[in-house]
Amino acid sequence: MWISERPVRRDEHPLRRLALEAAGLAAALAFLPEVAGARAGAFLEPHPGWIAVLLLAARYGSGGFFAGLGASAGAVGIGSTVAGTELMTRWSRLDSGPNLIAFGACLAVSWIASWHLRRQADLDERYRALSDQDSKAQATIETLRGAVATLRTRVDRSLTSLSFLRDVAVRLEGTDPTAAAEGALDLALARTGASAAAVKVGVGTFQRLLAVRDARGPRALTQLSLQSADLTVPIRNGNDRVGVIALWGIPPSALDKAAANDLEIIASWCARVLTGPESSPSEPAAKERRVV
């Protein structure tokens, strides 16, 4: 259980509670015995009111001792008045040996209780300081956990991106035109977020489909035609146009100058492989590949 989770109970009205307890104990242990003793003509030594003083001194220290002493003295005076006896006569018996011993015992108990209360107050202060430190530490730990999770996600994302880029670079730097075209499409889709892309080689009516990536899902009914493409990027070998990269379903936020520039770089990267001897029209057309 964490320190900050431990409940701390604080009395909101300590003086009121002390006054009520002093009045109740004085009435029960000083007033009633005084009335009964006065009517019976007996003197109680030590006086039962010292019990009330002792209890309050043990609970509240010096403050309880003085509160109990005052309340008991008042209760004895009221009891004497009610019983019809002289107050000085009753008070004259308080300097007897048993009463003085009771007074000394109550005073000693109040000193010990006061020391314990001061020690408890110091411990409470240290507890509150430790609770504040614990709360701050918990907040710092949560912040660090969030930072670690973010960094771990970024590292995983970076490793995935590096693996993906290495795979694309290997295909674009290879000698297989189909693999290079597929690598260019994968890179174009990752850059723009398009739902479909295709690479066609050739010019005019002699164009043939070399590779396609279609992630629109099985319910897509429209055919992928260059006329309906959101963006087309020519593939050039010098000044000669040898093919085109077409993309469909590009988000509007991705249609900017930076994306167009990156696509032109991708097209120029795969142009070398597409214009090599492996991609001449005499070879059979590569099979269309569809990714759902």
matplotlib code that plots the C-alpha trace (Angstrom):
import matplotlib.pyplot as plt

x = [0.0, 1.5, 2.1, -0.2, -3.1, -3.1, -6.0, -5.2, -7.9, -7.8, -10.1, -11.6, -12.8, -10.3, -11.1, -14.8, -14.2, -11.9, -14.4, -17.2, -15.1, -13.9, -17.5, -18.8, -16.0, -16.2, -19.9, -19.6, -16.5, -16.4, -20.0, -21.9, -19.4, -19.2, -22.9, -23.2, -20.3, -21.5, -25.0, -23.5, -21.0, -18.0, -14.8, -13.4, -9.6, -8.3, -11.2, -12.7, -12.4, -8.7, -9.7, -11.2, -8.1, -5.9, -7.9, -7.8, -4.1, -3.3, -5.3, -4.5, -1.3, -0.9, -4.0, -6.1, -4.6, -5.5, -8.9, -9.7, -8.4, -10.6, -13.6, -13.3, -12.7, -15.8, -17.8, -16.7, -17.8, -21.2, -21.6, -20.9, -23.4, -26.1, -25.4, -25.6, -22.1, -19.4, -17.1, -14.0, -14.6, -14.5, -11.5, -9.5, -9.3, -7.5, -4.1, -4.1, -1.5, -3.7, -4.9, -1.4, -0.2, -3.1, -2.2, 1.5, 0.5, -1.8, 0.9, 3.5, 1.0, 0.3, 4.1, 4.5, 1.4, 2.6, 5.9, 4.1, 1.8, 4.8, 6.4, 3.2, 3.0, 6.5, 5.7, 2.6, 4.6, 7.1, 4.3, 2.8, 6.2, 6.7, 3.2, 3.9, 7.2, 5.5, 2.8, 5.5, 7.4, 4.3, 3.6, 7.3, 7.1, 3.9, 5.5, 8.6, 6.5, 4.7, 8.0, 9.4, 6.3, 6.5, 10.2, 9.6, 6.9, 9.2, 12.0, 9.6, 8.4, 11.9, 13.0, 9.9, 10.5, 14.2, 13.3, 10.7, 13.1, 15.9, 13.5, 12.3, 15.9, 17.0, 14.2, 14.7, 18.5, 18.0, 17.5, 13.9, 11.6, 8.5, 10.1, 11.3, 7.9, 6.3, 8.9, 8.1, 4.4, 4.9, 7.0, 4.4, 1.6, 3.5, 4.3, 0.8, -1.6, -3.4, -5.7, -4.4, -1.4, -0.1, 2.9, 2.5, 5.4, 5.4, 4.0, 0.5, -1.4, 1.6, 1.4, 1.2, 0.6, 3.7, 2.6, -0.4, -1.3, -5.0, -6.1, -9.6, -11.1, -13.2, -16.2, -14.4, -16.2, -14.6, -11.6, -8.3, -7.9, -5.4, -8.3, -9.7, -6.4, -5.9, -2.3, 0.0, 3.8, 5.7, 8.7, 11.4, 14.7, 16.4, 13.9, 12.1, 8.9, 9.1, 6.1, 3.9, 3.0, -0.7, -2.4, -6.0, -7.7, -5.1, -6.3, -6.7, -4.1, -1.5, -1.9, 0.8, 4.0, 6.2, 4.4, 4.6, 8.3, 8.8, 6.9, 9.1, 12.1, 10.6, 9.8, 13.4, 14.7, 12.9, 13.4, 16.9, 15.5, 12.4, 14.5, 17.0, 17.0, 14.8, 11.8, 11.9, 8.5, 9.6, 9.4, 6.0, 4.0, 4.3, 1.3, -0.9, -0.6, -3.5, -3.2, -6.4]
y = [0.0, 3.4, 6.0, 8.5, 6.0, 5.8, 7.8, 10.6, 11.5, 15.0, 16.4, 19.6, 20.9, 19.7, 22.4, 21.7, 18.0, 18.6, 20.9, 18.4, 15.5, 17.6, 18.6, 15.0, 13.5, 16.2, 15.8, 12.0, 11.8, 15.1, 16.6, 13.4, 12.0, 15.4, 15.7, 12.1, 12.6, 16.0, 14.6, 11.6, 13.7, 11.8, 13.0, 10.9, 10.8, 11.0, 12.7, 10.8, 14.0, 13.2, 10.3, 12.8, 14.9, 11.8, 10.6, 14.0, 14.4, 11.0, 11.9, 15.6, 16.2, 19.5, 21.0, 18.1, 18.3, 22.0, 21.5, 18.5, 20.4, 23.4, 21.4, 19.2, 22.2, 23.8, 20.6, 20.2, 23.8, 23.3, 20.0, 21.6, 24.4, 21.9, 19.8, 22.9, 22.5, 25.2, 25.2, 26.1, 23.2, 20.8, 22.6, 22.4, 18.6, 18.9, 19.5, 16.0, 13.4, 11.3, 14.3, 15.6, 12.3, 12.1, 15.7, 14.7, 11.5, 13.5, 16.1, 13.4, 11.7, 15.1, 15.6, 12.2, 12.6, 16.0, 14.5, 11.7, 14.3, 16.4, 13.3, 12.4, 15.9, 15.6, 12.2, 13.6, 16.4, 14.0, 11.8, 14.7, 15.6, 12.0, 11.8, 14.9, 13.5, 10.2, 12.0, 13.9, 10.7, 8.9, 11.8, 11.7, 7.9, 8.2, 10.9, 8.7, 5.7, 7.7, 9.0, 5.4, 4.1, 6.9, 6.3, 2.5, 3.2, 5.5, 2.9, 0.2, 2.5, 3.4, -0.2, -1.0, 1.9, 1.0, -2.6, -1.4, 1.1, -1.5, -3.9, -1.3, -0.1, -3.7, -4.1, -0.7, -1.3, -4.9, -6.1, -7.4, -4.8, -6.2, -6.2, -2.7, -1.5, -3.2, -1.5, 1.9, 1.3, 0.3, 3.4, 5.6, 4.2, 4.6, 8.2, 9.3, 7.0, 6.1, 3.1, 1.9, 2.4, 0.9, 1.1, 1.0, 0.9, 1.8, 4.8, 5.4, 2.3, 0.1, 0.6, -2.6, -3.1, -4.1, -4.0, -3.0, -2.5, -2.4, -2.1, -0.8, -4.0, -6.8, -4.5, -2.1, -2.2, 0.5, -0.4, 1.3, 3.5, 6.3, 8.7, 8.3, 8.4, 11.1, 11.6, 10.4, 10.7, 10.0, 7.7, 9.2, 7.9, 11.1, 13.0, 9.8, 8.8, 5.1, 4.6, 6.2, 5.7, 6.2, 6.5, 6.4, 7.3, 9.8, 11.8, 15.5, 16.4, 14.4, 16.2, 18.8, 19.9, 17.9, 14.6, 15.3, 15.9, 12.7, 10.7, 12.1, 10.9, 7.4, 7.4, 8.4, 5.7, 2.9, 4.2, 2.6, -0.9, -0.4, 0.7, -2.2, -5.2, -7.2, -4.8, -4.8, -5.4, -8.7, -10.3, -11.6, -9.1, -9.6, -11.0, -8.5, -8.7, -7.6, -6.9, -6.7]
z = [0.0, -1.0, 1.6, -0.2, 0.0, 3.8, 5.3, 7.8, 10.2, 11.7, 14.3, 13.0, 16.4, 19.1, 21.6, 21.4, 21.9, 24.8, 26.5, 26.1, 27.4, 30.4, 31.2, 31.0, 33.0, 35.7, 36.0, 36.4, 38.5, 40.4, 40.7, 41.5, 44.1, 45.7, 46.1, 47.4, 49.8, 51.1, 51.9, 53.6, 55.5, 54.2, 52.6, 49.7, 49.6, 47.0, 45.4, 42.4, 40.4, 40.0, 37.7, 35.3, 35.4, 34.9, 31.8, 30.2, 30.9, 29.4, 26.3, 25.7, 27.7, 29.5, 27.9, 29.1, 32.6, 33.0, 31.4, 33.7, 36.7, 36.0, 35.2, 38.2, 40.5, 39.1, 39.5, 43.1, 43.8, 42.2, 44.0, 47.3, 46.6, 45.6, 48.7, 51.0, 52.4, 52.8, 49.8, 51.8, 54.1, 51.0, 49.5, 52.7, 52.3, 48.9, 50.5, 52.1, 51.2, 48.9, 47.0, 46.6, 45.3, 42.8, 41.7, 41.2, 39.3, 37.0, 36.4, 35.5, 33.1, 31.4, 30.8, 29.3, 27.2, 26.0, 24.9, 23.0, 21.4, 20.2, 18.8, 17.0, 15.6, 14.3, 12.8, 11.2, 9.6, 8.3, 7.0, 5.1, 3.6, 2.6, 1.1, -1.0, -2.1, -3.0, -5.0, -6.9, -7.5, -8.8, -11.2, -12.3, -12.8, -14.9, -17.0, -17.5, -18.4, -21.0, -22.4, -22.5, -24.2, -26.8, -27.4, -27.7, -30.3, -32.2, -32.1, -33.4, -36.0, -37.1, -37.3, -39.4, -41.6, -42.1, -42.9, -45.4, -47.0, -47.3, -49.0, -51.4, -52.1, -52.9, -55.4, -57.1, -57.3, -58.7, -62.3, -62.2, -63.7, -62.0, -58.6, -59.2, -60.2, -57.2, -54.9, -56.5, -55.9, -52.3, -51.7, -53.4, -51.4, -48.1, -49.1, -50.2, -48.4, -51.7, -51.9, -55.3, -57.6, -60.9, -63.1, -66.9, -69.3, -73.0, -74.9, -76.2, -77.3, -76.6, -72.8, -70.7, -67.0, -65.2, -61.6, -59.6, -55.9, -55.2, -51.5, -52.1, -50.9, -52.6, -53.1, -55.4, -58.8, -60.8, -63.0, -62.6, -65.6, -66.2, -67.0, -63.4, -61.6, -59.0, -59.9, -62.7, -62.6, -65.8, -65.7, -67.9, -69.2, -70.0, -72.2, -73.3, -71.5, -70.8, -68.5, -65.8, -62.2, -61.5, -58.1, -57.0, -53.7, -52.5, -49.4, -50.2, -47.6, -49.4, -52.8, -52.4, -54.1, -51.7, -52.5, -56.2, -55.9, -53.9, -56.5, -59.3, -57.4, -57.0, -60.8, -61.7, -59.3, -61.0, -64.6, -64.9, -64.2, -66.4, -69.4, -69.1, -71.4, -69.1, -69.8, -73.6, -75.3, -76.7, -73.3, -72.0, -70.0, -66.3, -64.5, -62.7, -59.0, -56.8, -53.1, -51.1]

ax = plt.figure().add_subplot(projection="3d")
ax.plot(x, y, z, "-o")
ax.set_aspect("equal")
plt.show()
